[in-house]
Amino acid sequence: MMYQAETHGVRVTASPKFMDSESTPDQSRYFWAYTIEIVNLSSRTVQLMTRHWVITDGRGEVHEVRGDGVIGQQPVLQPGERFSYTSGCPLMTPDGSMRGVYAMLGEDGALFDVEVPLFPLDSPYVKKVLH
């Protein structure tokens, strides 16, 4: 599944994938890879400066992660250019979700926020309950 958001002419697509080979459910360790694609649909050059992730586990506990760039880079995107990367997220529960914000620097020197869409972190180990 792909999840998309567009803010200020920048489209962010997230594609999560549960990694069974990296997970050890009997030790409450579940791991997802997620691929993010950022496309500059605007007419200006932008640079990704910082990231802010909000990760919620299956118990509703929230973890926030802030830092410069993504995967050690602060990519510059000309109009029409795209940048994609893959990273990972471990949780102690078999499900959760992620969402975030990238702070982008426009060519006019102003910072603006771009939404990273909410996407689920679901594993086959989630117990389905009918209410």
C-alpha positions in Angstrom: 0.0 0.0 0.0 1.0 3.6 -0.7 0.1 6.6 1.3 0.3 10.1 -0.1 0.2 13.7 1.0 0.9 16.9 -0.9 1.9 20.2 0.8 3.0 23.4 -0.9 3.7 21.6 -4.2 5.8 18.8 -2.6 4.3 15.3 -2.7 5.4 12.6 -0.2 4.6 9.0 -0.8 5.2 6.4 1.9 5.2 2.6 1.3 5.6 0.5 4.5 6.6 -3.2 4.4 6.8 -5.6 7.4 10.1 -7.4 7.6 9.5 -10.9 9.0 13.2 -11.8 8.6 14.2 -8.8 10.8 11.6 -9.5 13.5 11.6 -11.7 16.5 8.0 -11.8 17.8 8.8 -14.0 20.8 11.1 -11.2 22.0 8.5 -8.5 21.2 10.6 -7.1 18.3 8.8 -6.2 15.1 10.5 -4.4 12.2 9.2 -2.5 9.2 11.0 -1.0 6.2 9.4 2.0 4.7 10.2 3.7 1.4 9.6 7.4 1.0 9.5 9.2 -2.3 9.5 13.0 -2.3 8.6 14.8 -5.6 8.9 18.5 -6.1 5.8 19.5 -8.1 6.4 23.2 -7.5 8.2 25.7 -9.7 10.9 26.4 -7.1 13.9 24.6 -5.9 13.6 23.1 -2.4 15.9 21.4 0.1 14.9 18.9 2.8 16.5 20.3 6.0 15.0 18.3 9.0 12.7 15.5 9.8 10.2 15.0 12.7 8.6 11.6 13.0 5.7 10.7 15.3 5.7 6.9 15.9 2.8 5.4 17.8 3.0 1.8 18.9 0.1 -0.7 19.4 -0.3 0.4 23.0 -0.7 4.0 22.0 2.7 5.1 23.3 4.1 7.9 21.2 7.8 8.2 20.3 9.1 11.3 18.5 12.3 11.4 16.4 13.9 14.6 15.2 17.0 15.1 13.2 18.8 16.7 10.3 17.9 15.4 6.8 17.1 11.8 6.0 19.5 8.9 5.9 22.4 11.4 6.4 21.4 13.6 3.4 19.7 16.9 2.9 18.6 16.5 -0.7 18.0 19.5 -3.0 15.1 19.0 -5.4 14.8 21.1 -8.6 11.3 21.5 -10.0 10.1 18.1 -11.2 12.9 16.2 -9.4 12.3 13.3 -7.1 14.2 11.7 -4.2 13.5 8.4 -2.6 15.0 6.4 0.3 14.3 3.4 2.4 14.7 3.3 6.2 13.4 1.2 9.0 11.3 1.3 12.2 11.4 -1.2 15.1 8.5 -1.5 17.5 7.8 -3.7 20.6 4.2 -4.2 19.4 3.0 -6.0 16.3 1.3 -2.9 15.0 1.5 0.9 15.1 1.7 3.9 12.8 4.0 6.6 11.7 3.5 10.2 10.4 5.8 13.1 10.1 6.9 16.5 8.9 9.9 17.5 6.7 11.1 21.1 7.1 11.9 22.3 3.6 14.0 25.3 2.7 12.7 27.2 -0.3 14.9 29.1 -2.7 13.6 32.3 -1.2 15.3 31.3 2.1 12.0 30.6 3.9 11.4 27.3 5.8 8.1 25.5 5.3 6.7 22.2 6.5 5.7 19.3 4.3 3.5 16.6 5.6 4.5 12.9 5.6 1.2 11.0 5.5 0.1 8.8 8.3 0.8 5.2 7.4 0.1 2.0 9.3 2.7 -0.4 10.6 0.8 -3.7 10.5 2.3 -7.2 10.9 0.7 -10.6 10.5 1.1 -11.0 14.3 -1.7 -8.6 15.1 -4.6 -10.4 16.8 -7.7 -9.3 14.9 -10.6 -8.7 17.3 -14.2 -8.4 16.1 -16.4 -6.0 18.2 
